Amino acid sequence: MAILVLGGAGYIGSHTVDRLVEKGDKAVVVDNLVTGHRQAVNKNAKFYQGDIADQEFMRHVFLENPDLDAVIHFAAFSLVAESMTNPLKYFDNNTAGLIKLLEVMNEVGVKKLVFSSTAATYGIPKEMPIKETDSQEPINPYGESKLMMEKIMHWSDLAYGIKFVALRYFNVAGAKPDGSIGEDHHPETHLLPIVLQVAAGSRDKLKIFGNDYETPDGTNVRDYVHPYDLADAHILAVDYLRAGHESTAFNLGSSKGFSNMEILKTAREVTGKAIPAEFAPRRPGDPDTLIAASDKAKTILGWNPQFDDIHKIIATAWKWHSTHPNGYEDGR
Ligand code: UFG
């Protein structure tokens, strides 16, 4: 049996491929390298460059690898702010891309899919922490594109028997502890990489978007989870589907919230650098607070996150950023 990892050259995908290879599992990777990096893919995984919406190409990948029985799907755009100004890019790549993928999976008879959903599907939550059963009313097109994917999966399960696990991640941060793979987006928009780029000297200062939110210090509160812990949850979700269980969704977070100011303070402690910062206007599409209830993943999947301390998470990210101030060698 082998697992097809779509978007396996991206930030979370590359950490998952690494974990699969470490465990001795066979991983086949597809990535169009639009945002991913070839160098991030573990050398012991089989790699194909191509787009998941290219059905001829995807048929070829399945035909060449008849031992594939499950797919982990990371191949999507994921920037909230960009989705606000270019929503069609998100509905096309993320939502329509899934439809193309499901058609081919149904055709070749591979009927297990674990895919990246997001906390952004919940919109502005009424209660904290957020449970999987809470209402999903996204406030940005990125979250909407992923909620549509969850719904498409639901109906595809009923009609074609394609079983799925939707993993709703909260904020992902950190890198492989040896610093050999990590987060590298161009342009970078995420908080922690920006904070650490300032610490590494490749950026002047941090702008903190908004200090008048309904939170203890006025800055947004987020729940941070390490990509290795996410990787383990994906592998457990494949096991869950292989055991014949029903389709479902799980939140993945640490169940602890940190404000943007707290992240800055912790990063200053971890790096020993001053990290200049200033307040700036709110960024459209940002909810005040997002904290996950992750008990369901712990109980049902047996998920046991190892990086349960924000200092530890930031220290792994710093190892990557301090040794790769310009990211991967491909320079993009
Ligand atoms: N922020 C700043 N300055 C920056 C960058 C970010 O203040 O330069 C703030 C944001 O306004 C927000 C917080 O830092 O308050 C976190 O922002 P990120 O861009 O790092 O992450 P998001 O919370 O916007 O989004 C991330 C993923 C989404 C996912 C979401 C779920 O990118 O895919 O987490 O919580 F949906």
Boltz pocket constraint, residues with backbone or C-beta under 6 A from the ligand:
constraints:
  - pocket:
      binder: B
      contacts: [[A, 78], [A, 79], [A, 80], [A, 118], [A, 119], [A, 120], [A, 169], [A, 170], [A, 171], [A, 172], [A, 189], [A, 190], [A, 191], [A, 192], [A, 194], [A, 206], [A, 207], [A, 208], [A, 209], [A, 210], [A, 220], [A, 221], [A, 222], [A, 260], [A, 283], [A, 286], [A, 287], [A, 290]]
      max_distance: 6.0
